[in-house]
């Protein structure tokens, strides 16, 4: 017995995946800030690690930007479907460190109340929004 065939990613699928990743990051940030942060116990144990954790988040942002440079651009006469069959796996690999960076910064913010962590999370979301599928479709 064979399993169902995998369908190649279409432009709409890639946009939905990107949108879901960004929306999840933003919604988690809102919940962490307005629900988890007011109820937290002081995360004193994380304070000495704060610069290192935020550094890891910023490295994740930089890694996402560097990996986005490996995503191929469409050929002159290439339609979106064949382009995204080639580019979708690499684009998702580029988005993964950005999501991880944002999630780490949000968790650090929710545990410590650090404004710097909130700023790093916002930077991760902005970079994530800038590296949207339309960015990769430009020649």
LINWOBEL-V631176 format. One record per backbone hydrogen bond with DSSP energy under -0.5 kcal/mol. CO is the residue of the C=O (numbers start at 0). NH is the residue of the N-H. E is the energy in kcal/mol with one decimal. If there is no record, write none. Layout:
co=CO nh=NH e=E
co=CO nh=NH e=E
//
This chain:
co=9 nh=13 e=-2.3
co=10 nh=14 e=-2.1
co=11 nh=15 e=-2.4
co=12 nh=16 e=-2.6
co=13 nh=17 e=-2.6
co=14 nh=18 e=-2.8
co=15 nh=19 e=-2.6
co=16 nh=20 e=-2.3
co=17 nh=21 e=-2.5
co=18 nh=22 e=-2.9
co=19 nh=23 e=-2.4
co=20 nh=24 e=-1.8
co=21 nh=25 e=-2.6
co=22 nh=26 e=-3.0
co=23 nh=27 e=-2.4
co=24 nh=28 e=-2.1
co=25 nh=29 e=-2.3
co=26 nh=30 e=-2.6
co=27 nh=31 e=-2.9
co=28 nh=32 e=-2.2
co=29 nh=33 e=-2.9
co=30 nh=34 e=-2.5
co=30 nh=35 e=-1.9
co=31 nh=36 e=-2.3
co=34 nh=38 e=-0.7
co=35 nh=38 e=-0.6
co=36 nh=39 e=-1.2
co=41 nh=43 e=-1.4
co=42 nh=45 e=-1.3
co=42 nh=46 e=-0.7
co=43 nh=46 e=-0.8
co=43 nh=47 e=-0.5
co=45 nh=48 e=-0.7
co=45 nh=49 e=-0.9
co=46 nh=49 e=-1.0
co=48 nh=52 e=-2.8
co=49 nh=53 e=-2.5
co=50 nh=54 e=-2.0
co=51 nh=55 e=-2.3
co=52 nh=56 e=-1.9
co=53 nh=57 e=-2.4
co=54 nh=58 e=-2.4
co=55 nh=59 e=-2.1
co=56 nh=60 e=-1.9
co=57 nh=61 e=-2.4
co=58 nh=62 e=-2.8
co=59 nh=63 e=-2.2
co=60 nh=64 e=-1.9
co=61 nh=65 e=-2.6
co=62 nh=66 e=-2.9
co=63 nh=67 e=-1.5
co=64 nh=68 e=-0.8
co=65 nh=68 e=-0.8
co=66 nh=69 e=-1.3
co=67 nh=70 e=-0.9
co=74 nh=77 e=-1.0
co=78 nh=82 e=-1.6
co=79 nh=83 e=-2.8
co=80 nh=84 e=-1.6
co=81 nh=85 e=-1.4
co=82 nh=86 e=-2.7
co=83 nh=87 e=-2.2
co=86 nh=90 e=-2.6
co=87 nh=91 e=-2.5
co=88 nh=92 e=-1.8
co=89 nh=93 e=-1.8
co=90 nh=94 e=-1.9
co=91 nh=95 e=-1.5
co=92 nh=96 e=-0.8
co=93 nh=97 e=-0.6
co=94 nh=98 e=-2.2
co=95 nh=99 e=-2.5
co=96 nh=100 e=-2.5
co=97 nh=101 e=-2.3
co=98 nh=102 e=-2.7
co=99 nh=103 e=-2.5
co=100 nh=104 e=-2.2
co=101 nh=105 e=-2.3
co=102 nh=106 e=-2.5
co=103 nh=107 e=-2.5
co=104 nh=108 e=-2.4
co=105 nh=109 e=-2.7
co=106 nh=110 e=-1.8
co=107 nh=111 e=-2.3
co=108 nh=112 e=-2.6
co=110 nh=42 e=-0.8
co=113 nh=117 e=-1.3
co=114 nh=118 e=-2.2
co=115 nh=119 e=-2.3
co=116 nh=120 e=-2.2
co=117 nh=121 e=-2.1
co=118 nh=122 e=-2.3
co=119 nh=123 e=-2.3
co=120 nh=124 e=-2.1
co=121 nh=125 e=-2.5
co=122 nh=126 e=-2.6
co=123 nh=127 e=-2.3
co=124 nh=128 e=-2.6
co=125 nh=129 e=-2.2
co=126 nh=130 e=-2.0
co=128 nh=131 e=-0.6
co=129 nh=131 e=-0.8
co=131 nh=134 e=-1.0
co=131 nh=135 e=-1.0
co=132 nh=136 e=-1.1
co=133 nh=137 e=-0.8
co=134 nh=137 e=-0.6
co=135 nh=73 e=-0.5
//
